Amino acid sequence: MAIYDPNSNQHSNGSDSEVSVSPKTFTVSLTFTDMTAFNPLEAAKKACKWLLEDEDARSMIYDVTDEVTNQKFTVDLGEDDEDAILETN
């Protein structure tokens, strides 16, 4: 199994050599519930403003899907990087 090092964008294949990897495409989802607004545009603008300005956004939990392999992950930005990713297939 490959081991990802987020600091170097390298994968280890278990030996002493590292393999350079191209970036992948991911779908990142975050669900806002109970968003009060007069219309969809206002609701989207409120969510965007909250993400950009609120400190709590940095501790949210995001659902992430690899678009090629369809692997699903939960990423908790409130955790240290080495503990932030949990595979949820």
matplotlib code that plots the C-alpha trace (Angstrom):
import matplotlib.pyplot as plt

x = [0.0, 1.3, 1.9, 1.3, 3.5, 1.5, 4.7, 6.5, 3.6, 5.5, 4.3, 6.4, 6.1, 7.4, 11.1, 13.6, 12.7, 9.9, 7.7, 6.6, 2.8, 0.7, -2.2, -5.5, -9.1, -11.3, -14.9, -15.1, -18.5, -19.6, -23.3, -24.9, -28.1, -30.7, -29.5, -32.1, -32.3, -34.9, -33.6, -30.9, -28.5, -28.6, -28.1, -25.0, -23.6, -24.1, -22.3, -19.4, -19.0, -19.0, -16.3, -14.1, -14.5, -15.3, -12.5, -14.8, -14.6, -11.0, -12.2, -15.0, -15.3, -15.3, -16.4, -13.8, -14.1, -11.3, -13.0, -11.0, -11.1, -14.3, -12.5, -14.3, -12.6, -13.6, -11.2, -11.3, -9.4, -9.5, -7.1, -3.3, -2.5, -1.4, -4.7, -7.0, -7.9, -10.1, -11.1, -14.9, -15.6]
y = [0.0, 3.5, 5.9, 9.6, 12.3, 15.6, 17.7, 16.4, 15.2, 11.9, 8.4, 5.6, 2.2, 0.5, 0.6, 3.4, 5.0, 7.5, 7.9, 11.4, 11.6, 14.0, 15.8, 14.0, 15.4, 15.3, 16.3, 18.1, 18.3, 20.3, 20.4, 23.4, 22.6, 25.0, 27.9, 30.6, 32.9, 34.5, 32.8, 30.3, 33.1, 34.6, 31.1, 30.5, 33.9, 33.3, 30.0, 31.5, 34.4, 32.0, 29.8, 32.8, 34.7, 32.4, 30.7, 27.6, 26.8, 25.7, 23.0, 21.6, 18.1, 17.6, 14.7, 14.1, 11.7, 10.7, 11.2, 8.4, 5.6, 6.8, 6.3, 8.3, 10.1, 12.2, 15.1, 16.8, 20.1, 20.4, 17.5, 17.4, 16.6, 13.1, 12.3, 14.4, 11.8, 8.8, 6.5, 6.0, 3.7]
z = [0.0, -0.9, 1.9, 1.2, 2.5, 2.3, 2.8, -0.3, -2.6, -2.8, -2.4, -0.9, -2.4, 0.8, -0.4, 0.1, -3.2, -3.6, -6.7, -7.9, -8.5, -10.5, -8.8, -8.8, -9.2, -6.1, -5.3, -2.0, -0.3, 2.7, 3.7, 5.3, 7.1, 8.5, 6.3, 6.5, 3.5, 1.2, -1.9, -3.1, -4.1, -0.6, 1.0, -1.2, -0.4, 3.3, 3.1, 1.1, 3.6, 6.5, 4.8, 4.1, 7.3, 10.2, 12.2, 12.7, 8.9, 9.5, 11.9, 9.6, 8.4, 4.6, 2.5, -0.3, -3.2, -5.6, -9.0, -10.7, -8.1, -6.3, -3.0, -0.3, 2.6, 5.6, 6.2, 9.6, 9.4, 13.2, 13.5, 12.9, 9.2, 10.0, 11.7, 9.5, 6.7, 7.3, 4.4, 4.5, 1.6]

ax = plt.figure().add_subplot(projection="3d")
ax.plot(x, y, z, "-o")
ax.set_aspect("equal")
plt.show()
